[in-house]
Amino acid sequence: MNDKILFLHYLRGFASLLVMIGHLGFSFFINHETVSTIAKVPPYALETPFWVELYISFSKMTGFNLGSFGVGLFFLISGFVIIISIEKYGSINFLIGRVFRLYPSYILGLAVTVLFLFLSSLYFHTQFSITWGDYLKNISLFRDIFWVQMIDFIVWTLEIELKFYIIIALLYAIKNKITLTHIVWFPITLTIISYIGYINLKTLYLGDFFIYKIFYIISADSASFIFMFIGALFYFKYTNRIKLTYFILTLLFFIALFLINTNFTPGAYSSLSYLYALALFTVSYYFKESFGNHKLLNFFANISYPMYILHGINGYIIMRILLNYTNNYFFLLIPTISIVLAMSYAIHVYIEVPTHKLGRKFMFHSYGGG
């Protein structure tokens, strides 16, 4: 990998690791009821470990959320590297590559999750209610448009990623390139549409439900899209297509748009954690030439996508089963993380890498346009 973008590769692995630690190392102990509901396991109670108490105190003081911090890094990295890919391959080749990049690993990963949920229902004597329709709509990554519940809570970020890919491909197709004008005006337009949808959601709900869904999804996703465009802005700085002064002003403007759009997002949005992620990304970008080879970070970076897909529901189920046999926190965490890493590595080696290569074979040989 080019040393100049090695920092992106390592940040991806770091982000995936943080999200897993946030969910398994903290959320499992903090959000008992939520975990029981989404993993479909019996309720449980645990004494709060000392490191979780420290994390809770730190989070209250700073507004820091580990999972949101990791997701923020993911979005920034995606915004940066997607522009590299679209300019290299063109719209059609880019989308072909993204399909082979996203879907095979996710299809198998979600199948593993459904299997875990089924086996968990047998173990705990609970109802298994997932249908083939639920599975197919979830793996489509258009689940929100189908308006069905998530099987695994991590899917919302993949859905945003896919929509962002489509947006970038369409923008590129207009002039066979991505310009700074695209990067600036799309977030402005998106903010206006999101605001219109947000203030009219109740009226739309009582009228055409399809229109209501579309505006709801736009309003829910707009802040994440704008954060990804911040990553794209960094790419323009990286390729010297924007002067430093304009870069800083545009970055501050995008941050303002991001914060405005967080008000349109249903539910809680940890905007401070995203800004902390931006701070780390900025520092890493500044010191990008200092990143050398690091085997451990490289390992986590390589398996980051399957690890992200597999760690959530499966990790919760494993920990909940182990809880029937031990209250030792480390005996809950170490076997669970080990199993998740083993499954992630297997999917990376036997599914992700081969299908990524297969996707390249399906691409057109002419990379100039799309």
Secondary structure by P-SEA (a helix, b strand, c coil): ccccaaaaaaaaaaaaaaaaaaaccccccccaaaaaaaaccccccccccaaaaaaaaaaaaccccaaaaaaaaaaaaaaaaaaaaaaaccaaaaaaaaaaaccaaaaaaaaaaaaaaaaaaaaacccccccaaaaaaaaaccccccccccccccaaaaaaaaaaaaaaaaaaaaccccccccccaaaaaaaaaaaaaaaaaaaaaaccaaaaaaaaaaaacaaaaaaaaaaaaaaaaaaccccaaaaaaaaaaaaaaaaaaaaacccccaaaaaaaaaaaaaaaaaacccccccaaaaaaaaaaaaaaacccaaaaaaaaaaaacccccccccaaaaaaaaaaaaaaaaccaaaaaaaaaaacccccccc
